[in-house]
Amino acid sequence: YLLSTPLLSPIECAISRQMETEADDFALSLNPNPMAAARLFKDLSQIDRAEPNPPAIIEFWIYTHPSIKHRIDRALKQQEPT
C-alpha cells in the first residue's frame, strides 16, 4: 500500500486536474469577461502563495489543479477570436 500511493499520485492528480479544467471551462462559459477570470487566478495565486509556473514534472506529479499559468492562459485564450 505505501509503495502504491506515490506511484498512483500522477494518475489521481491528472484526473483531478482534468475535473478542475472542466470546472474552469464551465465558469469561463458563464463569464463574458475572460480578463476577470485571469485576474482572479492571479489574485488567488498571491493569496495562496502558489507557484504560478511550476516545473512540469512537479505539476504532473503533485498538482491537483492546473498551474496558475495554465489557468490564466486558458482564460485568455477564450478572449481570442475564433
N, C-alpha and C positions, 0 to 999 in steps of 0.2 A: 504493500500500500504506500509506504513512504517513498519508494522509488518511482511509483507511477504518477504521483501528483506533479512533480516537476516536468515530467515528460508529457503530461496531458495539458499543462498550463497553456502552451501556444494554441491548442485546439479550442479550449474553453475561452481564451481571450479573443480568438478570431471570431467565434460565434457571438460573443458579447459586442465586439466592435461592429460587426455586421448589423446587429439589432440597433445599436446606437446610431449608426449611419442611417438606417431606415427611419428612426425617430427624428433625426435631424432633417432628413429629406421631407418628412411629413410636416414638420414645423416650418420649413422653408416654403412649402407649398401654400401654407396659410399666411405667410408673411409677405406682403408686397414690397418689402424693403430689405434685400439681402445684406445691405451695408449694416443695418441694425443687428442682424444676426452675427455678422463678423465682429462688430464692436462688443456684443455680448460675450462671444467666445474669448475675445482678448481680455475683457474685464474679468471673466471667470478665471482665466489663467493667472491673472495677477492676484486675485483673492486667494486662490488655491496654491499659489506659488508653483504652478505646474511648469514643467519644461515645455516651451512651445514647439520645439522641433527636436525631439529626442533622436538618438541614433536608431536606425531602422531595426536593428536586432533587439533593442530594448523595447521598442513599441511592439514588435512581433511577439516577444516572449512574455511581457508582463502587463501591457496596457489593455484595460478592458474598454476603453473609449478610444476613438481616433485621436491622434495628436491634435493640439490646438491648430497647428499649421494646416493639417489636412482638413479640419473642420472649417477654418476660415477660407481656404482655397475653394472648398466645395460650395460654400455660401456665395462667394464672389463669382464663381462660375455660373450661378443661377442668374446673375445680372447680365452676362454676356449675351449678345444677340445670337439667335439660332439660325 
